[in-house]
Amino acid sequence: MKSIDTSKLDLKLGPEYRYWLINLKTKTKVPSMNILCRWALCLSLSESKTLRDIEENKKEELGSDQGIEIRWETFTGRENEIYLSLLKQYCIEKKIDFTESNIQKVMRLHVQRGLGYLKSDIKCPEDMISILE
């Protein structure tokens, strides 16, 4: 299987998601956005529903000053291989070509979907515990 250059896998989110992350940090007391994005990714990957391309029409927002960009190394922390393996497995199951651009897109879409779940379900720090159970 093809090797992936993770230096090309930055997570880019538009201003709406930056706002959601700021609110989630406040509600959950989680100290950094990258941790919330990891939880969002895992929450979305655990969902059995098919991932829709929910942000295809918002590509122009990704370059905006108001959005957020998280480098792969920051997003994954010390667990680089685990997150890459999770994304690789998803691509294999969905018969998606395993390329940097596809991995980056799948990661972004899963984080966006997961943040949507967190945004609607989290009202206080204790809610995070119930979601993770």
N, C-alpha and C positions, 0 to 999 in steps of 0.2 A: 504494500500500500504506500502511496505517496507521502513523503515527509512534508510537514506543514511548518512554514516560517512564522512562528508566533509573534515576531516583531511587527507583523502586518495585521494583527488581530485586535486593534484597539476598539473599544466599545464606544460608539458615538450615539448619543441620545439627544433629541430635540428639547426645546425649552419647556414643553409640557411635562416631560419626564423629570427634568431637573427640579421643577416645582414640586412634583410628587415626591421626589427623593428628599427634598428639604422638609416637607411636611412629615414624611415617614420618620426621618431622623428625630424630629421633635417629639412625635408621638411615641416612638419606641425607645428612645434614648440610646439607640445604636450609634456609635461614635463616627462611623464613616459610610459614605455612599457606596463604596465598593462592596462592603459586607452586605448591605441591603440588596445590591444587584446580584450578588452570589445567591442569596436566598431566593430572589425572584427567579433566577435561572433555574434553580433546582425545583422550585415550586411548579414552574411551567413545564419542565421536563417530566415531572411526575404526573402531569395531566394526560388523560387518555385521548382527549379531543385532538383533532388534527390542528396543527399550527397554521394559522392563516397569515397571509402577508398583510398585517394590519397597518403597516406604516408606509406602504409603497408610495402613497401620494404625499408624504411629508419629507421626501428626500431633501428638498431645498432647505428645510429647517436644520438639517444636521450640521451644516457649516456655520450656523448662526453663533454669534457671540453669546447668546443666552442659553445655548445648549450645554452639554457636558461631554467630555471625552475622558475615558479612563483607559490607560495603557494596560495591555494584557497582563504584564507582570504585577501591576497594582490590583487589577481585577481578581486574579487567581491567587495572589499571595504565594505561599510555599507549595500550594497544591496544583501547580501548573498542569502536571500530567493527568491528574484526576479530572479536571474540567475539560481538558482537551479530549480525554477518553469519553467522557459523557457526550460531548458534541459529536465526536466521531461515531459513536454508537447510534446516536439519533440519525445521522446522515446515512449510515448503513441500513438501518431499519426502514427509512423512508426513501431509499434508493436515490439519494442526493449525491452528486459528485463531491468527493472529498477534496475541496480546494480552499485556499485562503479566503477567497471572496464568499464562498458558500458558508464556510464555518462562521465568518464574521456576520453574515446576514442571519443565519440561524441563531447565533448567540444574541444578536440585537433583538430579533423578534421574540425569542423566549424571555429575555429580560423585560421587554416591554409588556408582554402578556402577564408575566409574573408580577410586575409592578402594579398592573391594573388590579390583579387579585389582592395584593397587599393593601393598596390604596382603599379598596372598598371594604376590606375585612378588618383593618387595624384601626382601633380607636384609642388604645392605650397599650402600654408595654405588655400587659398580661395577655392581650389578644395574640401577640406573636407566639407565645408559648402554646396556645391552643391550636394555632395553625401548624406548628412544627410537630405536634404529636401524631 
